[in-house]
Each structure stands twice: as structure tokens, then as C-alpha cells.
């Protein structure tokens, strides 16, 4: 009896030892899998972080267009913040480092971004979109709305066809930087084009045959006029940083095509200025779309609000 009990105990100990050994083996295996999964996640995160600096774009409207192309992958790095276009804004030492480390740096060009010209005009990885012939272009206009020969209105992204062409160009650029996402980038560009066409169609359904007249604080919305059926009557100033002259205010009041006019401005105009243009309604529309998180919906909202202001 004692011998049998001893043998049973020994057998049980052996079985427990084997089970414990198997359990420890499984635990080690699970731990290795766990750490392997964490390592893969960390590597993926680091890869995405590194990829985010592969392509840099200059300003906010270009970032919105790039964001539409890179949806589902790492976004480009944005150099200038919202509102920093033209001669506004500057780049930091960190931005200069990003420019140097990027595979490509996409910007519009010196006519719009002279604050970047010193860094990008000679950068071997910089691509200036103004150097391409793929976009509709208009000349600048004077405060009376007359075109100025030999000039370029730089706000080309506000033309829906230009926006689609820019995303196609960005898809090619991003594909060269990160070829593993080539199909995604080009599919996103096609999806953007469809969304942009739908937005324009929605605005066109509400347009009248006769273009709607408007005033601008400074002429920045020319590229929207064809799609939104708008017509500039005159601008208050050649630049939104410059106060309008009394003679221009008088000229606008004397030649208003409608009793109540709409003034489109990149920022809220002074109440004293509006008092000199009464009856007038104003709408604030940043030409760099800095109030938008998505290009297509932002463009459509701008067009709708301008038309609502006029009507």
C-alpha cells in the first residue's frame, strides 16, 4: 500500500513537473509573441514617423491638398502655418532641417511665397508648382478689377480644376518618395477629383445665369468666380494689410451695381470702414482656407457663404 502510494505520488509529481514545464514553455512563447508584436508596432510607428518627413509642403492650402492624397498613409510635413502665405510667416531652424532631410519639398513658388525663396530657390529637392504649365492662370487685377499685364494672381488652388491638377502632381511626387503607397496615392487623387466635381455641381445648381457682383477687400478670389458664378466689381485695396483710400471708397459707392453689396474679406473689416460702404454685408473668407480641415468641403463652404452674402 505504501509502495503503491509512493509510486502514485511520484507519478503525480512527474505529471505536475511536465505540466509546469509545458506551461512555462507556453508562457515564454506568449511573452515572446507579445514583445514581438510590441516591437513590430514600434517599428511601424518609427517608420511612419520617419516617412512623415519624406515630403514637405510649404503652406496650408497645399497641405490640405497633400492630405487628401496621403489619406491612409503618413502625411507630409507642413512648413508654414495656416495664415502664413505670401510675405507672412517665417521658417524655423527645425523647418530648414526638415527641408534638408526631405526627399521632396513642394511649394508654389516665389511669386506667392517669397518668405521661402531664400531657402527653396536653390534647394535641389524643391519643386515649385508655378514652374509647371498644368494650371489655369489669371493675371492680377487692379482695384477696379482690370487685369494687369505680365502678372500672375498666385491663388491658383481656388480654381477647382487647378486643385485637381495639384493633387495629381502630388500623387506622382508622393509616389516617388514612397512607392509602396503609389496605388493609394493615385486612388486618393481620383477620389478627390470626384468629390471636387460634386462640390462644383452642387454650387452650379444654385447659380443664376447672371454673375453675382461682389466687392473684395483685396482681390484674392478670382479663381473661384467661374465655378461659383461671381463677378468682382472692385477691391478696397491692393493688399489686405493696406488701408483703402478715401477715393476708392467713393468710387465703389458711386458705381455699385446693387443697392446692398457684399464685401468679401480675409479678416473682419473695421466697423468704421463698413459704415462708409453702407448698405453692405460682409463675409470673412481666408483665401488660404485656414478655417477648413478638408479642402473640398472648405471650398464649397466658401462658395456658398459668398453667394449667400451677395444674395
Rosetta blueprint (number, residue, H / E / L):
1 X L
2 X H
3 X H
4 X H
5 X H
6 X H
7 X H
8 X H
9 X H
10 X H
11 X H
12 X H
13 X H
14 X H
15 X H
16 X H
17 X H
18 X H
19 X H
20 X H
21 X H
22 X H
23 X H
24 X H
25 X H
26 X H
27 X H
28 X H
29 X H
30 X H
31 X H
32 X H
33 X H
34 X H
35 X H
36 X H
37 X H
38 X H
39 X H
40 X H
41 X H
42 X H
43 X H
44 X H
45 X H
46 X H
47 X H
48 X H
49 X H
50 X H
51 X H
52 X H
53 X L
54 X L
55 X E
56 X E
57 X E
58 X L
59 X L
60 X H
61 X H
62 X H
63 X H
64 X H
65 X H
66 X H
67 X H
68 X H
69 X H
70 X H
71 X L
72 X L
73 X L
74 X L
75 X L
76 X L
77 X E
78 X E
79 X L
80 X L
81 X L
82 X L
83 X L
84 X L
85 X L
86 X L
87 X L
88 X L
89 X L
90 X L
91 X L
92 X L
93 X H
94 X H
95 X H
96 X H
97 X H
98 X H
99 X H
100 X H
101 X H
102 X L
103 X L
104 X E
105 X E
106 X E
107 X E
108 X L
109 X L
110 X L
111 X L
112 X L
113 X L
114 X L
115 X L
116 X L
117 X H
118 X H
119 X H
120 X H
121 X L
122 X L
123 X L
124 X L
125 X L
126 X E
127 X E
128 X E
129 X H
130 X H
131 X H
132 X L
133 X L
134 X L
135 X L
136 X L
137 X L
138 X L
139 X L
140 X L
141 X E
142 X L
143 X L
144 X L
145 X L
146 X L
147 X E
148 X L
149 X L
150 X L
151 X L
152 X L
153 X L
154 X L
155 X L
156 X H
157 X H
158 X H
159 X L
160 X H
161 X H
162 X H
163 X H
164 X H
165 X H
166 X H
167 X H
168 X H
169 X H
170 X H
171 X H
172 X H
173 X H
174 X H
175 X H
176 X H
177 X H
178 X L
179 X H
180 X H
181 X H
182 X H
183 X H
184 X H
185 X H
186 X H
187 X H
188 X H
189 X H
190 X H
191 X H
192 X H
193 X H
194 X H
195 X H
196 X H
197 X H
198 X H
199 X H
200 X H
201 X H
202 X H
203 X H
204 X H
205 X L
206 X L
207 X L
208 X L
209 X L
210 X L
211 X L
212 X E
213 X E
214 X E
215 X E
216 X E
217 X L
218 X L
219 X L
220 X L
221 X L
222 X H
223 X H
224 X H
225 X H
226 X H
227 X H
228 X H
229 X L
230 X E
231 X E
232 X E
233 X E
234 X E
235 X E
236 X L
237 X L
238 X L
239 X L
240 X L
241 X L
242 X L
243 X L
244 X L
245 X L
246 X H
247 X H
248 X H
249 X H
250 X H
251 X H
252 X H
253 X H
254 X H
255 X L
256 X L
257 X L
258 X L
259 X L
260 X L
261 X E
262 X E
263 X E
264 X E
265 X E
266 X L
267 X L
268 X L
269 X L
270 X L
271 X H
272 X H
273 X H
274 X H
275 X H
276 X L
277 X L
278 X L
279 X L
280 X E
281 X E
282 X E
283 X E
284 X E
285 X L
286 X L
287 X L
288 X L
289 X L
290 X L
291 X L
292 X L
293 X L
294 X L
295 X H
296 X H
297 X H
298 X H
299 X H
300 X H
301 X H
302 X H
303 X H
304 X H
305 X H
306 X H
307 X H
308 X H
309 X H
310 X H
311 X L
